[in-house]
Amino acid sequence: MLGVPRSEPDKSEAEQADPAHRGGWRCSAGYDPPGTARPAGQAGDVPLRRREAGLRAADAAAPMRARRRQPRTRPRHRLRCGPAWSSGRDPAPGDGPSRAMWSRYLAARRLLGLSRVQFRTTPLDSTGVPHILEHTVLCGSQKYPCRDPFFKMLNRSLSTFMNAFTASDYTLYPFSTQNPKDFQNLLSVYLDAAFFPCLRQLDFWFFTYGNFPLEQHLKQIHEEALTKFHRIEPNTAIPVQQLWDKPREHHVKCGSDSFATDPTKQTTISVSFLLTDITDTFETFTLNLLSSLLVGGPNSPFYKALLEANLGTDFSPDVGFNGCTREAYFSVGLQGIAEKDIETVKQIISRTIDEVIEKGFEEERIEALLHKIEIQMKHQSTSFGLALTSYIASCWNHEGDPVELLKIADKVTQFRQHLKENPTFLQEKVKQYFKDNPHRLTLSMSPDESYYEKQAKLEAEKLKQKVNALSEEEKKQTYEKGLELIALQSKPQDTSCLPALKVSDIAPTIPFTELEMAFAADEIPVQYCAQPTNGMVYFRAVSSLNTLPEELKPYVPLFCSVITKMGCGALGYREQAQQMELKTGGMSVSPHIIPDDSHLDAYEQHALNQSILLALQTILCINLLNGPHFEEEEHFRVLVKMTAQELSNGIPDSGHLYASVRASKTLTPAGELQEMFIGMDQVKLIKRIAEMSDIKPVLRKLPRIKKYLLNSDNMRCSVNATPQQMSQASKEVENFLKGITRSKKERKPVRPHVIEEPTFKPCQMKTHFLLPFPVNYVGECIRTVPYTAPDYASLQILARLMTAKFLHREIREKGGAYGGGATLSHSGIFTFYSYRDPNSISTFSTFEKAAEWAQSGEFAQQDIDEAKLAVFAAVDAPIAPSDKGMNHFLTGISDEMKQRHREQLFAVSSDHLIDVANKYLAGGKSTRGLAVLGPENPHIAKDPSWVKR
């Protein structure tokens, strides 16, 4: 199969293989300072999915202007480093960003070093050359000529992040690691790939972050890259967009959505407005805030006008502010509407703009948003450096000042001053950028039943034209090149030229986290973990689902999704949203299934409530748990439609996770619950609920679920806060728990809620979900052993070894899938997976061959060591102060157990790997399940052993 070489994963292995990472990369309709991330599904969040209407609207509203091609020559060398406080020295409070950001920086800098290479890659046309370059430069370089050094380094490193991205007008190559030697190794590979791949690049610069000495970085960059080039001026700057003199409209067609709640309502409309140059950092900041006020949460005017009009299912995919292009833009619209309602939606948008200009925004809403920014700046994330580099990338790419961009506290002060001096400041911005702005594009998109057939026909005709245009000699050359590629892909690679860490570089022991266990309200267990949380308090409460009647369990995810959005106590849902923004950094509830660490047929099921607070807001928490509202039928319907739309939109990004969850359904007792909560069964249930004309029967189930879940008899809690806050936090927890409903039953031990099903019998199931996709998402799951079993560590190493040394080559390089591999879950399920795969049945054959390869022992000690490095990179991934101790709280796995597991990983040998491959992966040895999400498959259709859905 001939095509563009693939050289970087778009998501980490964990994100691709673990259902817990289903959220994926996200953008926000509201304001998110660097390093912040909101839980998936919160009001205002917009998943980065296909985003057809919004992206096309944005591309048309702020198109990339083509420049004449520059002569092939060496790129201009303009080295730019991160701000002074990114060096090894401690930053001074006057150097730039806010004190809160300094605190986050000083905490994060102990965790890792991050570096990136960024090139300005101005697109000259729509052929996608920058993205192709992003892939091909990672296929080998002068110093490291082996194929795919990028992927090879995943197994020779302890990196916490490695990837590459192509944006609208720049390409970014970032990595991070906690190991100084590893940092130098990765920097060397990245520099050689970026600067010496025998390709000619344009504009570029550098960014580093962390506590590794900056001087060493600069010396290495200078010696290995910059001294080899001469400066040129390629003039790749993107000119300012010439403004339109009148609005424009465009309509496009798309394929139909089999998961649409109403087949007659599959149209999307998005209205996009060109805004300001992103290098004007204060204006951009203001418009970002304004966007959040317009579309963020149930109190926003567009939420009220569009979502509560019962015309569509959710905002259009690219809703809100976007500052990724030279000029920012704002988009708003609806998806899931009838085509006849396009004009109605346009009128609503226009009318809402007029109303905002007339009435403005409530002062309390503005304060809530500014408070949210304060909390987000205080929140510490292990991906802070990566988020920081992404946050400044676009502005810096267009000659903006990255340090000025980071002075968020200064901008908040300036913003308050503008509001004080001019109370209509924001209304004037709305009038300027929305009412009086002729540079506006209205893009609509509606389905065509024959869309996919037409696309296939066009592709076939284009291929036929290409083939017919070839001479016999050219056809022969193409065929021979294909054979040459296959031979090259099958040839063992000499990776000795690549730098690598050794297993001996890995720390033999882990640092233990100090935890304090106590009882509140007489007998409710509470875990306290003192951490440098920057003044934040992180509170969690786990409620067991064991006593919940079986008929209510399918509705638990929906209950968790809406309980923080329906109102509570004396607060309606709008007031609740306002109070949560004013007094917390977010509150969420989610269902969790925790497998037992020593028994495959035992598990714990619960709902997890998470709150981020400046101080424990006892009354709000009690009201949420004791007095949630379930009366607002129309608002509930809006939330259900939004949930259904989000789940439907997410399938193309997470299809392999859905396939894996389905494949594991019949292998353990927890598997069926996983499918019920986060699998395709849940997607279809929410779709059915959204289609109901009378939603009251479902609404009436929620108070019944609340009765069982929100009861202190079924609860345990945890608090992460600074040592100084612990005394007050413990008092607040005591007050909180005393206010929660409880029965008079005798309290059981700390972890009494584990369910054991000793009579469970695993069985095989094969499922094909027929979906209108041109590619497949494939999962095969095998029942193995629990976490504490001696073989677990060997299987964990084997999964990584098979991914790097066999599955990547066979599934991605030869098979043409976008990715694939193997992973072992905490539940003891060994999973093979592939995503965006043109194959399905042949991929299952590849999984079988991978097992045979492992059984044969066709791997060297170096391969095993590399697999160990990759596993330890995940095992030793940095943990934020807010999450310290959470593994113990949620799963019961102690640091002592982690240390024993660590020692087992170190001890894995070739014999161990061959043994577990024979014991668990050989055909007929273990029960397995198979699942495919994808188009019609003649082979599966003829096979009665497959369940077709």
Protein Blocks (a to p, Z undefined) as FASTA:
>chain_A
ZZdddfbdfbdfklmmmmklmnopaddfbdcdehiacdehiahiacddfklmmmmmmmmm
mccdddddddddddddddddddfklmmbdcdfklmpafklmmmmmmmmmmpccddddddd
ddfbfnommmmmmmmmmnocfklmcghkllmmmmmcccfbdcddddfkbccdddddfbfk
lmmmmmmmmmmmmmmnopacdddddddedjbdfklmmmmmmmmmmmmpccddehlaccdd
dddfbdcdddddddddfkbfblklccccddddddddfklmmlmmmmmmmmmmmmgojkbm
klmmmmmnomambdcfkgcjdfkbfbdcdddddehiafklmmmmmmmmmmmmmmmmmnop
afklmmmmmmmmmmmmmpccfklmmmmmmmmmmmmmnopafklmmmmmlmmmmmmmmmmm
mmklmmmmmmmmmmmmmbbcdddddddfklmmmmmmmmmmmmmmmmmmpcfklmmmmmmm
mmmmmmmmmpccdfklpccddfklpcfbdcddddddddeehiaccddddddehhpacddd
dddfklpcfklmmmmmmmmmmmmmnogajbcfklmmmmmmmmmgbdcddddddddfkbfk
bccdddddddddfbdcfklmmmmmmmccfkbmmlmmmmmmmmmmmmmmmmmmmmmmmmmm
mmmmmmpmklmmmmmmmmmklmmmmmmmmmpmblklmmmmmmmmmmmmmccklgccdddd
dfklmmmmmmmmmmmmmmpccdfbdcddfblmbccdfkbccdddddddddfbfbdcdddd
ddfbdfklmklmmmmmmmmmmmmmmmmmmmmmmnopabdcddddfkopacdddehifbfk
lmmmmmmmmmmmmmnopacfklmmmmmmmmmmmmmpccdfklgoklmmmnopafklmmmm
mmmmmmpcfklmmmmmmmmmpghkaccdddddddddfklmmmmkbccZZ
